[in-house]
Amino acid sequence: MDIEIGKGKTARRAYGLDEIAIVPSRRTRDPQDVDISWRLGNLQMDLPCMASALDAAVDPKTAGIIGRLGGLAVLNLEGLQTRYEDPGPVFEEIASLPGHKATRVMQELYAEPIKDELVFRRVQEIKDQGVIAAASLTPQRVERYHGAAIEAGLDVLVVQGTVVSAEHVSKTVEPLNLMEFIPRLNVPVVVGGCASYSTALHLMRTGAVGVLVGVGPGRICTTRGVLGIGVPQATAIADAAAARMRHYLETGEYVNVIADGGMRTGGDIAKAITCGADAVMLGSAFAKSEEAPGRGHSWGMATFHPTLPRGTRIKTSVTGTLEEILTGPAHENDGTRNLMGALRTSMATTGYQNIKEFQKAEVMIAPSLHTEGKFEQISQQVGMG
């Protein structure tokens, strides 16, 4: 139901993941009987988790580790890895920058041209580790650089921007036509982000195998402040899931909804899936790993935009290895380690056997979920505090 903002404007009420809770069903299940695998096109993966194309989180080495653990890491083909032969010193410089200089200096560092030979080599370095290779390009550059990536053996192409639409309009340049571009490729394509039913439906109609859902919920993103654009993640995912159902009924083609951003804990991931996601995309969670290239920092793909940055560099404390973060074991109780184990346990506790079943779980609006009975945790800043 719409809410009146004023005499001339009404608006829908939207919900974030921290405002809802999963309701237990009449059944529980052995965690060992729970299947959290998923399919992306013809690719089968053990863990419904993608690592976001953040320079601070994914390089060829971490992509290999995440792939061997059963996830899928996305390399940013417009980042430091493809601009510098040896990006290590650049990461060191970014980590050493004082806060008031970080954005300006990063704009200068990212002004270094992208090199075709490095696009090819970085994808090849991932493939050489025997894992699925996924990489990201923006709509503005995908036609220019995708060929080198595919030639190197790319398995999944992600066309990614702050907001991506199937109907970009321009009077000055010829826009990318996703309806024509995607069908002519011989690799599966994921597109996004989006945050509404109509945009998700139009992106699904391009032939994409997955749609990224999320505009502004990430810890490093400032889009909601800079542009005033965004939809709370629980509502955005549920709307995209409704678009997926309509598209499936119309075409018989199932398109994955991938929740991108706004998830910090295993509980957040579980709630994203109950809202309708098939998988999740995480960034800062992996930037906190021991193996991450970010040297204790994380930043987004729009942080270094030359004229209008829409992200910030944040400090990240190391929480564990990539293996501990993804599959455990966890030695802390704040929900940020063993994320996939938490998802499996949540599904078992509520009685659901696989992702498709878990999407049907009951949820309720629960604004007191993180505060009810948690006075000591909050005051002592432990556990959920």
N, C-alpha and C positions, 0 to 999 in steps of 0.2 A: 504494500500500500504506500502510495506517495505521501510525503510529509510536506506541508506548506512551509517554504522558506520565507516567503512574503507574498503579497497579493499577486505578483507577476511571475512567481517561480515555485515549482514543486520539485521534490527530489526523493529518490529511493533511499532507504536506510541500508547501509552496507556494513559488513562485519569482517573484522580481522580474525586471524587464527587464534589470537589470545583471548577472543571473546566467546569462543565456543568450546564445548567439551563433548567427548565421545561417550555414549551411553552403553553400559554393558548389556548384552543380550541374555537370553535364558540359557545360553550354552557357553561352556569354556572348552578349550582344546589344548592338546599337547603342543608346545612350541615346535617340536621336531616334525610335526605333521603340517606345519604352515609352509606354504610355497610363496615366496616373494619375488619370483622371477617375472620377467616381462619381455615383450617383443617390440622391437622398433623396426618396422618393415619386415625384412626376412632375417633380422639379427636377433638372436636369443641372448639375454643377459641375466645373470644370477641376481643382481641387485638393482632395484628400481631407483638408481641414483646416478646423476650426471654431475661431473665437476664443471663449474662454470668457466667460461673462457676469460679468466682473469690472469693477467701476467703474474700476479703475486701468488697464484695458486697452482697453475698448470704450466709445466714445461715438458719436453719429451720424457724426461726421467719420471716425473710424477704421473704422467699419463700412463706409462708402462706399469707402475705400481698399482694404480687404481684399476687398470684393466685386468691385471692378474688377480685382483681381489674380487672381480666380478662386476665392477662398475664401468662407467664410460666417462673419460675425461675429454673435454673440448679445449683444443689449443687455439689461442687468439692469433690468427694469421696476419693481423695488423698491429701486433704488439712488438715488444722488444726482441722477441725471438727471431723475427723476420726483418728487423731493422739493423741488428748488430750481429756481426760474426761471433763475438764473445760478449754476451749481454751481462756477464757477471759483474764487471765494474760499474755498469749502469745501475744495476740493482743496489749495489753498495752505496752509490751516490744518492739514490732516492731514499734509502733508509737513513742516511745521515742528515738529510735536509731538515732544518727547523720548520715548524708548522706554517709559519707565515710566508715561507718561500716555496713550499712544496709544489703548489699548483703551477706557478709561473715557470719554475725550472723544469717540471715534467712536460709542460707544453713544448719547451725547447728540445728536450731529449727525444720526444716523440715526433719532432719535425724531421728527423732522419728518415730518408726514403725507405720504403719497403723494397726488398730485393727478391726478384723471382727465384733466384737460385736458392735463397734461404727458405722460401715457401716450400719448394720441392724437398730440400734437405730435412727440414723439421718434420714434415709428414713421414718421410722415409725413416727417420730416427725412431718414430713411434712404431711404424710397421716392423722394423727390425727387432722389436722386442716381442713380437708375436701376439700383439693385442689389436683390438679394433681401433682404427684411427679416425677420430672425429676432429673437425676444426671449424672455426667460425670466421665469417666475413660479413661486413655490413652490406646492405643493398647498394650502396654507392660504389663499392669496390669489388663485388663478387664476380661480375663478368670479367674484370681485368685479371684476377688472380686465381680463380677456381681451376683453370686448366692445369696449371703447374701442380696444384694440390692433388687433383684426380690422377694426373700422370704418375705421381709418386705413390699412388695406391690408397688414396683417401677412401674410407668406407662410409662416412656420414658427413654431409655438409650441413652446417648450421648457418642460416641467413638471419643475422641478429642485429637489432637496433633497439633504441629506447622504446619506440613504437614502430611496428612494421605493419603496413596495410597492403592489401591486394589491389588497391586503387589509388596509387600515388599520382598527384596531379602537379604538373609543372609547365610554365610557359617558356622556360629558358633551356631546359635539358630534356632529353628523351628518357623518361623514367624506366626503371626496371619493371618489366612485365612478368610477374611471377607465374601467371597462367601459361605463358609461353616458355619461360626459362626452366622451370622445374621439370616438366614432362620430357624435355630433351636431354636431361642428364641421366647417366646410368648408375647413379648412387642415390640412396634415400636422402631426403632433405627435410630438415626441421626448421621452422620459421617462427619468429617472434621478436619482441614481446607484444602481447596484447592484453587487454583487461576487460573486454566486453563480449557479449554474446554475438553481436553482428560481426565484429572484426574477426573473432575466432572462426565463425562460420565461413566467412569469405576466404580466410587463409586456408582452411581445410579444403575448400573447393579448388585450390591451386594444384593439388596433387601432393602436398606435403604429407609426410608420415607422422609428423608430430608438430604440435604448436606449443610454444613457450608462453606461459601465462604469468604475468606480473609486470607492473609498471611502478617502480619506485619503492618496493618494500625492503630491498636489501640494505644492509648496514652501511654500505659505502655509497649509496645512491642519494643524490640530493634533488632528483627530478621533481619530487613533490613540492619542495620548497622553491626551486628555481622557476618551474613552469606551472605549478599549481595543478599538475595532472597526476592522477592515480586512482586506483580502486582498492580498498582493503582486500587482502588476499583470499579470505574464505569466500567472499561473494564473487570475486573474479574467477576463481576456480570453478565454482558451482555454475556460473553462467557459461563458461567454456565447455563444461561437461554437458550442459543442455544442448549447446551447439553441436557437440560431437554426436549426440543421440539423433538429432535431426539429420545431420549429414549421413549417418549410418543408415537411417530409414530411407533416405532418398537415393543412396548410391550403393549400399552394401559394403562400403569401405570404412574401416575403423581407423580413426586418426587419434594418436595418443595426445593426451593433455598432460603437459609437463609443467608442474608448479615451479616457478623460477623466482626465488627470493623470499625473504621474510621468515625463514625457518632456521632456528638455532639449535633446537633439541630434537630428540627422537619423538617426543610428544607432538611437536609442531609438524613433523613429517607425517605422522600417523593421521593427524587432523586434516592435513592437505589431501591425503588419499581418501579419507571419508567424504570430503567435499567433492571428490570426483577425479582427482589426479591419478594418472597411471604411473607416474614417476616424479621425482623431484630433481631440481638443479640447485646445487649448493656451491657457494663461492668462498666466503670468509671462513666457513668451517674447515675447509681444506687449507686455506692460507695460514691457519694456526698449527699446521702439522710441522713436525721436525724436518721433513724433507722439502717443504715449500720454498720456492725461490725468492719470496718476498722479503726475506731478512727481517721478520718480525713486523711487517706492515702489509696492508691490503688496500687496493684501490680498484676502481671500476674502469670500464672501457670508455666512459665519457668524462672521466676525471681530467683528462688532458686535452679536451676539445679546444681547438685554437682560439675560438671566439666566445664560447659560452659553456664553460665546464659545468657538468651536472653530476659530480661525484667528488668524493674527498678521500684523502689518504688517512687511514686510521692505523693505530698501533694494535698489534695482535700478540697476545701471549701464547706461547707454545703450550698446547694441551696434550699432545701425544704424537705418536707416529700415525701415518695414514691408516695403517692397519687397525690401530687402537681406535681411531676416530670412526672408521667405517664398521668394523666387525668385532672390535674389542680385543682383549677384555678391558672393561672400564674400571678405573680405580678411584673415581670420583662420583659423586651422587647428583651432579647438576644436569645430567641428561645430554651432555655435549660429546660423550664418547660412546662407542658401540651403538651408533645410530641405527644401523640395520638390525641389530639384536633387539633394540627397543621397539622398532616397528614390528618385528616378528612376535615379540612378547605382547604388544598391544593387541595384535590380531588374535593371538591365542587366548588372551584374557577375555576378549569380547566374543570369541567363538567362531571367527571367520578363517577360512582355509586358504584363500588366495586374494590377490589384489582386487579382482572383479567383485568378489563377494564383499570385501571390506568397504568398497565404494558405496554399498547399500546400508552401511551401519547408521543407526540413529545418532543424530547430534542434537544438542540443545544450546541455546544462548546461555552463557554462564560467565558473566562479567566478574564474579567473585572467585573464579576457579583458582587463581594464583594467590589469593589473599585469605580465603576462608580458613581459619584455624592455623595460619602460618605466621603468627606474630613473632615468635622467637627466631624463626628462620630469616624473616625480613629484617628484624632489628639486629641480628648477629651476622647478616649477609652470608648465610650458608644455605646449602640445598637450593630451594626455590627462591631464596632471598637474594 
